[in-house]
Amino acid sequence: MSHANANSRLKKFVSYYKPYTRLFWADIAAAVIVSAISLTLPLCVRYITGPVLSTGEETMVNAIFTMALLMFGLIIVQTGCALFYDHMGHVMGARMERDMRNDIFAHYQTLPFNFFDREKTGAVISHITNDLLSIAELCHHGPEDIIIYLFTFIGALCILFSINASLTLGICVFLPVMFIFAFVFSKKLKKVYTESRERIAAVNSRVEDSITGIRTVKSFINEDLETARFREINENYYRSKSAIYKHEAWFYTFIESFFTRLIVVVTVVYGGIKLTGASLSISDLLSFLLYVGYLTAPLPQLARITAQYQEGISGFNRFMDIMETPGEKYEGKNVVKISSVKGDVEFQNVSFKYETGPDYILKNLSFKVKAGECIALTGPSGIGKTTLCSLIPRFYEATSGTVLIDDKNVNDIALKSLREHIGVVQQDVYVFSGTIRENIAYGKPGADDEEIRRAAVKANADDFIAALPDGYDTVIGERGVTLSGGQRQRLCIARVFLKDPAILIFDEATSALDYAGEQVILEALKNLARTRTCFVIAHRLSTIKNADRVLVFDGQEIREQEKSE
């Protein structure tokens, strides 16, 4: 990653704090107060065990009670501040997580088809869930922990120097070694955390594939195959987690169990020698031991902070990888919005190839379709008929050449404005979870009940909807599994009726249906196609018999074929 890109990402990260600036500084202030009180309490102990014990008994008891009340008050304040930053800090992190999730989901909606052609659904879900959860923890705990531990470390170091400089210098010999050790292991942790995140995304993808295709899995009796594949991916994830635990164990154990205890031993031995020479008092040694704990306490926490940082920053980098992926060009400086479309469509020397493929799918194709004309596209499967039609609504951008609608280059038309006038009915229709009414209304959000019903009638769907238990309020399962293929097709045609576009694309809309189901759909399509420009991709003669022209397509050439009546 370049330095400029790293700075840009840092600015983006900081920008998510801006709406919550007051809450952020209140959280930091509470953390500072907690740290300051933590450093003050040992001074109170030192005062009791030093000056107070050297006074008379009556004065000593009063002084101890006074100091006890002060310490109790400090503990109350410290508890209140800790409660505030723990609660409200998490609230701030959750709000930032919400904002990032809204941003990345909105950005996903703008990404072109070729992004989803190469990105696995499980990885997409992992970016929206696991990655953002790690980022939220970093947003909350990161600044707060740095302030607390840095303030505590510097404060404890200054107080230790004021108590006994030579003893403090002896302890400081160990600190560079500890920091070097922490730095080396933090680099190793970064690598294994990144690998772990990639592998949990692979686990999510495998689960999504298997569950979505569960009917195919069972029909081919491949449950054992799917289980074996999942075990392999899950084993890889387990190995990455084991590597994390291994590095964390080394880091945490050596920092806390070895270095920290070694410093305590050195303090006791050296302090004991000082006591014998009367150059160090018992109260100073006791205070010194308490502050050594504050000095070394942040160091074992480096394991947790490092882990949190690596998880959070790895998640944020993946988040930014998505956010920096260029979206579709919805608007531009010179684009125009169109309020109405006549329906003339023309291809001028159009060529196309996918980003990941070396070969052209389409090569120098030219033809024209007049407004209101119905064109049937036929040709071998996989030759590029669907790709050709996908260039009209700009689901893909032509590699070269021009696609025109009413003599306007589609690239010069605002994308939303362009797609408002184009309707697509696909072979593999998608029905959302929810009610029948909601699925039809997807074609025109905000449509009233009468508009929805009229669209269903035109799509020959009203009869089967009326026969359902709750009519238009019937809830259908995920991907419409409770409906037949023909019923799902009619719902999607009803959506397009509701949208009322000037240009229609029928992509193998009846190929998966039996004869009876096909006839119902064809009648609905015939109703929909009246007065509209239509592109029909089909192989069956029954599907193309109502077309005005039949174009035979082989990827390199389009030629017209006379219809056989």
Backbone hydrogen bonds, N-H to C=O, Kabsch-Sander energy under -0.5 kcal/mol:
donor,donor_aa,acceptor,acceptor_aa,energy
6,A,2,S,-2.4
7,N,3,H,-2.2
8,S,4,A,-2.2
9,R,5,N,-2.3
10,L,6,A,-2.2
11,K,7,N,-2.4
12,K,8,S,-1.9
13,F,9,R,-2.4
14,V,10,L,-2.6
15,S,11,K,-1.9
16,Y,12,K,-0.7
16,Y,13,F,-1.0
17,Y,14,V,-2.0
18,K,14,V,-0.7
18,K,15,S,-0.5
20,Y,17,Y,-1.9
21,T,18,K,-1.4
24,F,20,Y,-2.6
25,W,21,T,-2.5
26,A,22,R,-2.2
27,D,23,L,-2.3
28,I,24,F,-2.4
29,A,25,W,-2.6
30,A,26,A,-2.3
31,A,27,D,-2.0
32,V,28,I,-2.5
33,I,29,A,-2.4
34,V,30,A,-2.3
35,S,31,A,-2.2
36,A,32,V,-2.9
37,I,33,I,-2.6
38,S,34,V,-2.1
39,L,35,S,-1.9
40,T,36,A,-1.4
41,L,37,I,-2.2
43,L,39,L,-0.6
43,L,40,T,-0.5
44,C,40,T,-1.6
45,V,41,L,-1.9
46,R,42,P,-2.7
47,Y,43,L,-2.1
48,I,44,C,-2.1
49,T,45,V,-2.8
50,G,46,R,-1.1
52,V,47,Y,-2.3
53,L,48,I,-1.0
54,S,50,G,-0.9
54,S,51,P,-0.5
55,T,52,V,-1.7
60,M,56,G,-2.8
61,V,57,E,-2.3
62,N,58,E,-1.7
63,A,59,T,-2.4
64,I,60,M,-2.5
65,F,61,V,-2.4
66,T,62,N,-2.4
67,M,63,A,-2.7
68,A,64,I,-2.5
69,L,65,F,-2.4
70,L,66,T,-2.1
71,M,67,M,-2.7
72,F,68,A,-2.6
73,G,69,L,-2.5
74,L,70,L,-2.4
75,I,71,M,-2.4
76,I,72,F,-2.1
77,V,73,G,-2.3
78,Q,74,L,-2.8
79,T,75,I,-2.7
80,G,76,I,-2.4
81,C,77,V,-2.5
82,A,78,Q,-2.6
83,L,79,T,-2.5
84,F,80,G,-2.1
85,Y,81,C,-2.8
86,D,82,A,-2.1
87,H,83,L,-2.2
88,M,84,F,-2.6
89,G,84,F,-0.7
89,G,85,Y,-0.7
90,H,86,D,-0.9
91,V,87,H,-1.9
92,M,88,M,-2.6
93,G,89,G,-2.3
94,A,90,H,-2.6
95,R,91,V,-2.3
96,M,92,M,-2.4
97,E,93,G,-2.3
98,R,94,A,-2.4
99,D,95,R,-2.4
100,M,96,M,-2.6
101,R,97,E,-2.6
102,N,98,R,-2.5
103,D,99,D,-2.2
104,I,100,M,-2.9
105,F,101,R,-2.2
106,A,102,N,-2.3
107,H,103,D,-2.2
108,Y,104,I,-2.3
109,Q,105,F,-1.4
110,T,106,A,-0.6
110,T,107,H,-1.2
111,L,107,H,-0.8
111,L,108,Y,-0.8
113,F,395,F,-1.0
115,F,112,P,-1.2
116,F,112,P,-1.0
117,D,113,F,-1.7
118,R,114,N,-0.9
118,R,115,F,-0.7
119,E,115,F,-1.6
124,V,120,K,-1.9
125,I,121,T,-2.5
126,S,122,G,-2.1
127,H,123,A,-2.1
128,I,124,V,-1.6
129,T,125,I,-1.8
131,D,126,S,-2.2
132,L,127,H,-0.6
133,L,129,T,-2.0
134,S,130,N,-1.9
135,I,131,D,-2.0
136,A,132,L,-2.3
137,E,133,L,-1.8
138,L,134,S,-1.9
139,C,135,I,-2.8
140,H,136,A,-2.0
141,H,137,E,-2.6
142,G,138,L,-1.9
144,E,140,H,-0.9
145,D,141,H,-3.3
146,I,142,G,-2.3
147,I,143,P,-2.4
148,I,144,E,-2.5
149,Y,145,D,-2.9
150,L,146,I,-2.4
151,F,147,I,-2.6
152,T,148,I,-2.5
153,F,149,Y,-2.6
154,I,150,L,-2.7
155,G,151,F,-2.5
156,A,152,T,-2.8
157,L,153,F,-2.3
158,C,154,I,-2.4
159,I,155,G,-2.2
160,L,156,A,-2.5
161,F,157,L,-2.1
162,S,158,C,-1.8
163,I,159,I,-1.6
164,N,160,L,-2.8
168,T,164,N,-1.8
169,L,165,A,-2.4
170,G,166,S,-1.7
171,I,167,L,-1.6
172,C,168,T,-2.2
173,V,169,L,-0.8
174,F,171,I,-1.7
175,L,171,I,-0.6
177,V,173,V,-0.6
178,M,174,F,-2.0
179,F,175,L,-2.4
180,I,176,P,-2.5
181,F,177,V,-2.4
182,A,178,M,-2.4
183,F,179,F,-2.5
184,V,180,I,-2.5
185,F,181,F,-2.0
186,S,182,A,-1.9
187,K,183,F,-1.5
188,K,184,V,-1.4
189,L,185,F,-2.5
190,K,186,S,-2.0
191,K,187,K,-1.5
192,V,188,K,-1.9
193,Y,189,L,-2.5
194,T,190,K,-2.0
195,E,191,K,-2.0
196,S,192,V,-2.1
197,R,193,Y,-2.2
198,E,194,T,-1.9
199,R,195,E,-1.9
200,I,196,S,-2.1
201,A,197,R,-1.6
202,A,198,E,-1.5
203,V,199,R,-1.9
204,N,200,I,-2.3
205,S,201,A,-2.2
206,R,202,A,-2.3
207,V,203,V,-2.4
208,E,204,N,-2.6
209,D,205,S,-2.6
210,S,206,R,-2.3
211,I,207,V,-2.9
212,T,208,E,-2.4
213,G,209,D,-2.0
214,I,211,I,-1.4
217,V,213,G,-2.5
218,K,214,I,-2.4
219,S,215,R,-2.2
220,F,216,T,-1.8
221,I,218,K,-1.0
222,N,217,V,-2.8
226,E,222,N,-2.5
227,T,223,E,-2.4
228,A,224,D,-2.3
229,R,225,L,-2.4
230,F,226,E,-2.5
231,R,227,T,-2.5
232,E,228,A,-1.9
233,I,229,R,-2.0
234,N,230,F,-3.2
235,E,231,R,-2.3
236,N,232,E,-1.8
237,Y,233,I,-1.9
238,Y,234,N,-2.4
239,R,235,E,-2.3
240,S,236,N,-1.9
241,K,237,Y,-2.2
242,S,238,Y,-2.5
243,A,239,R,-2.1
244,I,240,S,-1.6
245,Y,241,K,-2.5
246,K,242,S,-2.3
247,H,243,A,-2.2
248,E,244,I,-2.8
249,A,245,Y,-2.3
250,W,246,K,-2.1
251,F,247,H,-2.4
252,Y,248,E,-3.2
253,T,249,A,-2.6
254,F,250,W,-2.1
255,I,251,F,-2.1
256,E,252,Y,-2.7
257,S,252,Y,-0.6
257,S,253,T,-1.6
258,F,253,T,-1.2
259,F,254,F,-2.9
260,T,255,I,-1.6
261,R,256,E,-0.7
262,L,258,F,-2.3
263,I,259,F,-2.2
264,V,260,T,-1.8
265,V,261,R,-2.5
266,V,262,L,-2.5
267,T,263,I,-2.4
268,V,264,V,-2.5
269,V,265,V,-2.8
270,Y,266,V,-2.8
271,G,267,T,-2.7
272,G,268,V,-2.5
273,I,269,V,-2.0
274,K,270,Y,-2.0
275,L,271,G,-2.1
276,T,272,G,-1.8
277,G,273,I,-1.1
278,A,275,L,-1.5
279,S,274,K,-2.1
280,L,274,K,-0.8
285,L,281,S,-2.2
286,L,282,I,-2.6
287,S,283,S,-2.4
288,F,284,D,-2.6
289,L,285,L,-2.4
290,L,286,L,-1.9
291,Y,287,S,-2.5
292,V,288,F,-2.2
293,G,289,L,-1.4
294,Y,290,L,-1.2
295,L,291,Y,-2.5
296,T,292,V,-2.5
297,A,293,G,-2.0
299,L,296,T,-0.7
301,Q,297,A,-1.1
302,L,298,P,-0.5
302,L,299,L,-1.4
303,A,300,P,-1.3
304,R,300,P,-0.5
305,I,301,Q,-3.1
306,T,302,L,-3.4
307,A,303,A,-2.4
308,Q,304,R,-2.9
309,Y,305,I,-3.1
310,Q,306,T,-3.1
311,E,307,A,-2.5
312,G,308,Q,-2.7
313,I,309,Y,-3.5
314,S,310,Q,-2.1
315,G,311,E,-2.3
316,F,312,G,-2.5
317,N,313,I,-2.3
318,R,314,S,-1.9
319,F,315,G,-2.3
320,M,316,F,-2.8
321,D,317,N,-2.0
322,I,318,R,-1.6
323,M,319,F,-2.4
324,E,320,M,-2.4
325,T,322,I,-1.6
328,E,110,T,-3.7
330,Y,328,E,-1.8
336,V,412,D,-2.5
345,V,369,V,-2.7
346,E,404,L,-2.3
347,F,367,F,-3.1
348,Q,402,T,-2.9
349,N,347,F,-0.6
350,V,365,L,-2.8
351,S,400,S,-2.3
352,F,362,L,-2.0
357,G,354,Y,-1.2
361,I,352,F,-2.7
362,L,352,F,-1.9
363,K,555,G,-1.4
365,L,350,V,-2.5
367,F,347,F,-1.4
369,V,345,V,-3.5
373,E,370,K,-2.0
375,I,373,E,-0.6
375,I,534,C,-3.1
376,A,549,R,-2.8
377,L,375,I,-0.5
377,L,536,V,-3.4
378,T,376,A,-0.6
378,T,551,L,-2.5
383,I,380,P,-1.4
388,L,384,G,-2.4
389,C,385,K,-2.0
390,S,386,T,-1.9
391,L,387,T,-0.7
391,L,388,L,-1.1
392,I,389,C,-1.3
395,F,390,S,-2.4
396,Y,390,S,-1.0
399,T,351,S,-1.4
400,S,351,S,-1.8
402,T,348,Q,-2.1
404,L,346,E,-3.2
405,I,408,K,-2.7
406,D,344,D,-2.4
408,K,405,I,-1.7
410,V,403,V,-2.6
412,D,409,N,-2.1
413,I,410,V,-1.2
414,A,336,V,-2.8
415,L,330,Y,-1.7
418,L,414,A,-2.7
419,R,415,L,-2.6
420,E,416,K,-1.5
421,H,418,L,-1.4
422,I,419,R,-1.3
423,G,503,I,-3.0
425,V,505,I,-3.0
426,Q,424,V,-0.5
427,Q,507,D,-0.6
429,V,427,Q,-1.4
431,V,429,V,-0.5
434,G,476,I,-1.2
436,I,474,T,-1.4
437,R,472,Y,-2.7
439,N,435,T,-1.9
440,I,436,I,-2.2
441,A,437,R,-2.6
442,Y,438,E,-0.6
443,G,440,I,-1.9
444,K,441,A,-1.5
447,A,444,K,-2.0
452,I,448,D,-2.1
453,R,449,D,-2.4
454,R,450,E,-2.4
455,A,451,E,-2.1
456,A,452,I,-2.0
457,V,453,R,-2.5
458,K,454,R,-2.2
459,A,455,A,-1.5
460,N,457,V,-1.7
461,A,456,A,-3.2
462,D,456,A,-0.9
465,I,461,A,-2.0
466,A,462,D,-2.6
467,A,463,D,-1.2
468,L,465,I,-1.4
471,G,468,L,-1.2
473,D,470,D,-2.3
474,T,471,G,-1.6
476,I,434,G,-3.0
479,R,431,V,-0.6
480,G,477,G,-2.5
481,V,478,E,-1.0
483,L,480,G,-1.9
488,R,484,S,-2.3
489,Q,485,G,-2.1
490,R,486,G,-2.1
491,L,487,Q,-2.0
492,C,488,R,-2.1
493,I,489,Q,-2.3
494,A,490,R,-2.4
495,R,491,L,-1.9
496,V,492,C,-1.7
497,F,493,I,-2.4
498,L,494,A,-2.3
499,K,495,R,-2.0
500,D,496,V,-2.3
502,A,421,H,-0.8
503,I,421,H,-2.0
504,L,533,T,-3.3
505,I,423,G,-2.2
506,F,535,F,-3.4
507,D,425,V,-3.0
507,D,505,I,-0.7
508,E,506,F,-0.9
508,E,537,I,-2.3
511,S,508,E,-1.0
513,L,510,T,-1.7
518,E,514,D,-2.7
519,Q,515,Y,-2.2
520,V,516,A,-1.5
521,I,517,G,-2.1
522,L,518,E,-3.2
523,E,519,Q,-2.0
524,A,520,V,-1.8
525,L,521,I,-2.9
526,K,522,L,-2.5
527,N,523,E,-2.0
528,L,524,A,-2.2
529,A,525,L,-2.4
530,R,526,K,-0.8
530,R,527,N,-0.5
532,R,529,A,-2.2
533,T,502,A,-2.2
534,C,373,E,-2.5
535,F,504,L,-2.1
536,V,375,I,-3.3
537,I,506,F,-3.5
537,I,535,F,-0.6
538,A,377,L,-1.7
538,A,536,V,-0.7
543,T,540,R,-0.6
544,I,540,R,-1.2
545,K,541,L,-1.0
547,A,544,I,-1.7
548,D,374,C,-2.1
549,R,374,C,-1.7
550,V,561,Q,-0.8
551,L,376,A,-3.6
552,V,550,V,-0.5
552,V,559,R,-3.1
553,F,378,T,-2.8
554,D,557,E,-2.0
559,R,552,V,-2.2
561,Q,550,V,-2.9
565,E,563,K,-0.7
